[in-house]
Amino acid sequence: MQPSSIQQSPSTLESLPSLEGKVSAEEWQLRVDLAAAYRLVAHYGWDEIVFTHLSVRIPGPEHHFLINPFGALFEEITASSLVKVDINGEKVDDSPFPVNPAGFTIHSAIHEAREDAQCVMHTHTVEGVAVAAHSEGLLPLSQQSLFPLASLAYHDYEGIAVREDEKARLVKDLGTAKFMILRNHGLLTCASTVADCFLFMYLLQKSCEIQVAALAGNRPLTPVPQEIIDKIVSEGEKVTSNQGGLLAWPGLLRKLDRIDASYRR
């Protein structure tokens, strides 16, 4: 089906038959969490119409993962509308929706190479792309920036990510990092849970917003010393009681439920 043939109203997506009880309980929970992440990205204004992607790998030897139905707005996405694909980008269910090949290239490369990267998020925010265009990249100008800087990689721009040969270079550049800036392109985070991945993106995005604002002030800046950056991760774990993103995730779901709980369908 071509993207132009998708009925793009929220009611259409919400009227899809629910997959709850038709997939494993583990897969259903991942669907709900990923759909929530899409809605939160839209809520915070990090989406770009129907472009950019969030994905999550379904545990199991098949290496299947869930990604957005291409052509649907992030604010419309529901748990049942997410598309399940294999590592080759082929749909493994009867979803009527297509998958963006650029989204598949980036996400499948990371899911395949990194067992810990169960969830991958990628955005094209104004502030994220602005920092991705800075020759210095992310600067240690805020407390928020210290968390990404402790585990940050960069990947040079090679054009729209549709070429198979770029995967190896992307994976090599990412290494074991949890945060990545795709130069001239955008931001990327990966983690073992949707909750952690979203929190990482929140921190990276906030860091970029602060950097753009600070540079616009046309005043001398005070960077954080490297010795403080080196110890920020352990201190941050104390703040979250070693729960990471799971500390904030239930509250974010409650926020969504108050706004519109249809993502759970």
Residue pairs with C-beta under 8 A, 6 or more apart in sequence:
1 96
1 97
1 98
2 98
3 70
3 71
3 98
4 71
6 69
6 71
6 72
6 96
6 97
6 98
8 71
8 72
8 73
8 76
9 76
10 73
10 75
10 76
10 262
13 69
13 72
13 76
13 77
13 78
13 81
14 76
14 78
14 262
14 265
16 78
16 80
16 81
16 265
17 80
18 79
18 80
18 265
19 28
19 31
19 79
19 80
20 28
20 79
20 80
21 28
23 31
26 58
26 59
27 58
28 79
30 56
30 58
30 66
30 194
31 66
31 79
31 80
31 82
32 79
32 263
32 264
33 56
33 193
33 194
33 195
33 249
34 54
34 55
34 56
34 66
34 79
34 82
34 119
34 194
35 77
35 78
35 79
35 81
35 82
35 263
35 264
36 194
36 252
36 253
36 256
36 263
36 264
37 54
37 119
37 121
37 194
37 197
37 198
38 54
38 68
38 74
38 75
38 77
38 263
39 74
39 75
39 77
39 256
39 259
39 260
39 263
40 198
40 252
40 256
41 47
41 54
41 74
41 121
41 123
41 201
42 73
42 74
42 75
43 75
43 255
43 256
43 259
44 202
44 205
45 125
46 123
46 125
46 201
46 205
47 73
47 74
47 75
47 123
48 123
48 124
48 125
49 73
50 68
50 70
50 71
50 72
50 73
50 74
51 100
51 124
52 103
52 122
52 123
52 124
52 186
53 67
53 68
53 100
53 103
53 106
53 107
53 120
53 121
53 122
54 67
54 68
54 119
54 120
54 121
54 122
54 197
55 65
55 66
55 67
55 103
55 107
55 111
55 119
55 120
55 121
56 65
56 66
56 118
56 119
56 120
56 194
57 63
57 64
57 65
57 111
57 117
57 118
57 119
58 64
58 65
58 66
58 84
59 118
62 86
62 92
63 86
63 87
63 111
63 112
64 84
64 85
64 86
64 92
65 84
65 85
65 107
65 108
65 111
66 82
66 83
66 84
66 85
67 82
67 83
67 85
67 99
67 100
67 103
67 104
67 107
68 74
68 77
68 82
68 83
68 100
68 103
69 77
69 81
69 82
69 83
69 95
69 97
69 98
69 99
70 97
70 98
70 99
70 100
70 103
71 97
71 98
72 81
72 97
77 263
78 262
78 263
78 264
78 265
79 263
79 264
79 265
80 265
81 95
81 97
83 91
83 93
83 95
83 97
83 99
84 91
84 92
84 93
84 95
85 91
85 92
85 99
85 104
86 92
87 108
87 111
87 112
89 99
89 101
89 104
89 108
91 99
101 162
102 160
102 161
102 162
103 122
105 161
105 162
105 163
105 164
105 166
105 167
106 120
106 122
106 161
106 170
106 188
107 120
107 122
108 167
109 166
109 167
109 168
109 170
109 171
110 117
110 120
110 170
110 171
110 174
110 190
111 117
111 118
111 120
113 171
113 174
114 171
114 174
114 176
114 190
116 190
116 191
116 192
117 190
117 191
117 192
118 191
118 192
118 193
119 190
119 191
119 192
119 193
119 194
119 196
119 197
120 188
120 189
120 190
120 197
121 188
121 189
121 190
121 197
121 198
121 200
121 201
122 182
122 186
122 187
122 188
123 186
123 187
123 188
123 201
123 205
124 185
124 186
125 186
125 187
125 205
125 208
127 205
127 208
127 209
127 211
127 212
128 181
128 186
128 187
128 204
128 205
128 208
129 184
129 185
129 186
130 208
130 212
131 137
131 138
131 181
131 207
131 208
131 211
131 212
132 181
132 182
132 183
132 184
132 185
132 186
132 187
133 183
133 184
134 211
137 152
137 154
137 181
137 183
138 145
138 148
138 149
138 152
138 181
138 204
138 207
138 208
138 211
139 145
139 211
139 221
139 223
140 146
140 149
140 223
140 224
140 226
140 229
141 207
141 210
141 211
141 214
141 221
141 222
141 223
141 224
142 206
142 207
142 210
142 211
142 214
142 224
143 224
143 232
144 203
144 206
144 207
144 210
145 207
145 210
145 211
145 224
146 224
146 228
146 229
146 232
147 179
147 200
147 203
147 232
147 233
147 236
148 179
148 200
148 203
148 204
148 207
149 229
150 229
150 230
150 232
150 233
151 176
151 177
151 178
151 179
151 233
152 177
152 179
152 180
152 181
153 173
153 174
153 175
153 177
153 179
153 180
153 181
154 173
154 180
154 181
154 182
154 183
155 169
155 170
155 173
155 174
155 180
155 181
155 182
155 183
156 173
156 183
157 182
157 183
157 184
157 185
158 166
158 169
161 170
173 180
174 180
174 190
178 189
178 190
178 191
178 200
179 187
179 188
179 189
179 200
179 204
180 187
180 188
180 189
180 190
181 187
181 188
182 188
187 201
187 204
187 205
187 208
189 197
189 200
189 201
189 204
190 197
190 200
191 197
191 200
191 245
193 244
193 245
193 246
194 245
194 249
195 244
195 245
195 246
195 248
195 249
196 244
196 245
196 246
197 245
198 245
198 249
198 252
199 244
199 245
199 248
199 249
200 245
214 221
215 221
237 244
240 247
241 247
256 263
